[in-house]
Amino acid sequence: MRFTEVNLFGVYVAPLSVMLVAAWFVTIALRRVAARCGLLRHVWHPALFVFAVYVIVLSSMVLIVANWDRHV
């Protein structure tokens, strides 16, 4: 896939900004699951852990979108 601008209600935005928001929603869901299971009590710095999970989710999304045309 080529990373071209996305038309969002008449405003062209970068595709990375759309992925940033989508990754944030996925991270919120994962954070709630981790809090409910008690995982956040066992990490040294919960905010740093959540940020690392966000970076992992975002980079995974970018890699999946970048390689989408090869696998379809």
Residue frames as qw, qx, qy, qz and C-alpha x, y, z in Angstrom:
[[0.000, 0.888, 0.460, 0.000, 0.00, 0.00, 0.00],
 [0.346, 0.418, -0.047, 0.839, 1.12, 3.47, -0.72],
 [0.254, -0.554, -0.525, 0.594, 0.81, 5.80, 2.20],
 [0.081, 0.422, 0.334, 0.839, -1.34, 8.52, 0.64],
 [0.184, -0.083, 0.345, -0.917, -3.45, 11.14, 2.33],
 [0.055, -0.436, -0.897, 0.050, -6.82, 10.14, 3.74],
 [0.194, -0.396, -0.221, -0.870, -9.83, 12.36, 3.10],
 [0.253, -0.374, -0.788, 0.419, -11.45, 12.80, 6.50],
 [0.042, 0.814, 0.512, -0.271, -14.58, 14.98, 6.19],
 [0.384, 0.898, 0.113, 0.182, -12.97, 17.10, 3.50],
 [0.204, -0.877, 0.436, 0.001, -9.63, 17.46, 5.28],
 [0.838, 0.346, -0.404, 0.123, -6.65, 15.52, 3.98],
 [0.542, -0.720, 0.411, -0.136, -4.67, 13.97, 6.82],
 [0.234, 0.521, -0.820, -0.036, -1.62, 11.76, 6.84],
 [0.820, -0.132, -0.503, -0.240, -2.34, 8.05, 7.14],
 [0.465, 0.094, -0.687, 0.550, -0.01, 7.85, 10.13],
 [0.235, -0.189, 0.352, -0.886, -2.27, 10.18, 12.10],
 [0.792, -0.130, -0.226, -0.552, -5.22, 7.85, 11.51],
 [0.784, 0.033, -0.599, 0.158, -3.08, 4.91, 12.64],
 [0.152, 0.256, -0.565, 0.770, -1.99, 6.86, 15.74],
 [0.546, -0.196, 0.183, -0.794, -5.61, 7.25, 16.82],
 [0.881, -0.016, -0.366, -0.301, -6.47, 3.63, 16.02],
 [0.611, 0.168, -0.658, 0.407, -3.44, 2.37, 17.96],
 [0.122, -0.283, 0.474, -0.825, -4.45, 4.53, 20.92],
 [0.757, -0.161, -0.007, -0.633, -7.92, 2.91, 21.02],
 [0.863, 0.069, -0.500, 0.020, -6.36, -0.57, 20.86],
 [0.367, 0.264, -0.617, 0.644, -3.97, 0.39, 23.66],
 [0.431, -0.299, 0.282, -0.803, -6.83, 1.67, 25.81],
 [0.898, -0.096, -0.205, -0.377, -8.59, -1.69, 25.41],
 [0.764, 0.162, -0.548, 0.300, -5.40, -3.60, 26.22],
 [0.074, 0.362, -0.515, 0.773, -4.74, -1.38, 29.25],
 [0.662, -0.278, 0.136, -0.683, -8.20, -2.11, 30.63],
 [0.935, 0.001, -0.342, -0.097, -7.68, -5.84, 30.17],
 [0.564, 0.280, -0.561, 0.538, -4.27, -5.62, 31.86],
 [0.204, -0.373, 0.408, -0.808, -5.70, -3.63, 34.76],
 [0.821, -0.207, -0.035, -0.531, -8.56, -6.07, 35.20],
 [0.918, 0.063, -0.377, 0.102, -6.17, -9.05, 35.21],
 [0.630, -0.757, 0.088, 0.148, -3.83, -7.31, 37.66],
 [0.807, 0.277, 0.046, 0.519, -0.86, -7.08, 35.29],
 [0.179, 0.803, -0.068, 0.564, -0.28, -3.38, 35.88],
 [0.622, -0.755, 0.145, -0.146, 0.36, -4.05, 39.59],
 [0.898, -0.228, 0.237, 0.292, 3.38, -6.18, 38.69],
 [0.620, 0.561, 0.059, 0.546, 5.21, -3.80, 36.36],
 [0.503, -0.235, -0.245, 0.795, 7.78, -1.33, 37.64],
 [0.058, 0.333, 0.012, -0.941, 6.40, 1.77, 35.91],
 [0.457, 0.494, 0.730, -0.117, 2.81, 1.35, 34.60],
 [0.346, 0.846, 0.044, -0.404, 2.83, 4.50, 32.44],
 [0.009, 0.619, -0.687, -0.381, 6.08, 3.48, 30.77],
 [0.368, 0.055, 0.926, 0.067, 4.69, -0.02, 30.22],
 [0.465, 0.677, 0.514, -0.247, 1.53, 1.35, 28.58],
 [0.227, 0.829, -0.275, -0.430, 3.63, 3.63, 26.37],
 [0.161, -0.387, 0.859, 0.295, 5.76, 0.68, 25.28],
 [0.440, 0.348, 0.827, -0.047, 2.62, -1.30, 24.45],
 [0.382, 0.817, 0.186, -0.389, 1.38, 1.69, 22.42],
 [0.089, 0.700, -0.571, -0.419, 4.61, 1.82, 20.43],
 [0.288, -0.098, 0.939, 0.161, 4.42, -1.93, 19.78],
 [0.450, 0.570, 0.659, -0.193, 0.79, -1.71, 18.63],
 [0.304, 0.849, -0.054, -0.429, 1.49, 1.30, 16.40],
 [0.004, -0.572, 0.726, 0.381, 4.55, -0.22, 14.77],
 [0.379, 0.123, 0.916, 0.052, 2.67, -3.48, 14.20],
 [0.451, 0.716, 0.442, -0.297, -0.15, -1.60, 12.52],
 [0.208, 0.807, -0.338, -0.437, 2.27, 0.29, 10.27],
 [0.159, -0.350, 0.881, 0.275, 4.04, -2.93, 9.26],
 [0.441, 0.356, 0.819, -0.086, 0.74, -4.69, 8.53],
 [0.415, 0.814, 0.217, -0.344, -0.54, -1.82, 6.39],
 [0.065, 0.733, -0.534, -0.416, 2.79, -1.46, 4.57],
 [0.100, -0.230, 0.939, 0.237, 2.84, -5.16, 3.64],
 [0.601, 0.316, 0.514, -0.525, -0.88, -5.46, 2.91],
 [0.630, 0.589, -0.232, -0.450, -0.56, -5.53, -0.90],
 [0.193, 0.470, -0.857, -0.088, 2.01, -8.32, -0.89],
 [0.182, -0.009, 0.944, -0.275, -0.20, -10.73, 1.03],
 [0.553, 0.436, 0.432, -0.563, -3.54, -9.99, -0.59]]
